[in-house]
Amino acid sequence: MNLSFFDQFMSPCLLGIPLIMLAMLFPTLLLPSPDNRWVTNRLSTLQSWFLHLITKQLMIPLNKKGHKWALILTSLMTMLLLINLLGLLPYTFTPTTQLSMNMALAFPLWLATLLTGLRNQPSISLGHLLPEGTPTPLIPALILIETTSLFIRPLALGVRLTANLTAGHLLIQLISTATAALLLIMPTVSILTTLVLLLLTILEVAVAMIQAYVFVLLLSLYLQENI
């Protein structure tokens, strides 16, 4: 019984072929790229407004040098947002509940921001490891602590996204299982748990959007430190 709660986090396979790549690429079908032959309609206008809003919010903490990353950050934000929201639908798989996938996104992008800083301004980037005015006896310890915190950043990005989505999916499944079990035994309690399940689902929609935004926002802040 306990293992069945975690079956939803197993990568689906068809004829032995993992379908996680299909689950990652499916959101791109929901955002077709308009061209000059298209007649602008409400859907494409809403899509353009939404992408413009995301780009504007992500570029606020960055200076002009960081605007080169607008396409990468906006695409990542859109992909994570759609994957997280589609994962809340019944009988779907959420790739962002896999730590391996989140680390595969977090580590290369974090490393790119770090290498950008070391290439463009090595002195300032290395200066972040030692706060100004540090007493001489504390210098070795602070350098070690700051270096450790620097290398923990991609792990924190991946674990934060994985843990929040996994916890939400487990809570929804636990409460929905309890609701179905209590339906015939205690209908009144079942109705109350149904209301709790509805509120939790609304909360999870908000968490799915917030976690996608936080993931990309932290990457943009790391980038701002290195440009």
Buried (B, 14 or more C-beta within 10 A) or exposed (E): EEEEEEEBBEBEEEEEEEBBEEBBEBBEEEBEEBEEEEEEEEEBEEBEEEBEEBBEBBBEEBEEEBBEBBEBBBBBBBBBBBBBBBBBEEEEBBBBBBBEBBBEBBBEBBEBBBEBBBEEEEEEBEEBBBEEEEEEEEEEEBBEEBEEEBEEBBBEBBBBBBBBBBEBBBBBBEBBBBBEEBBEEEEEEBEEBBEBBEEBBEEBBEBBBBBBBBBBBBBBEBBBBBB
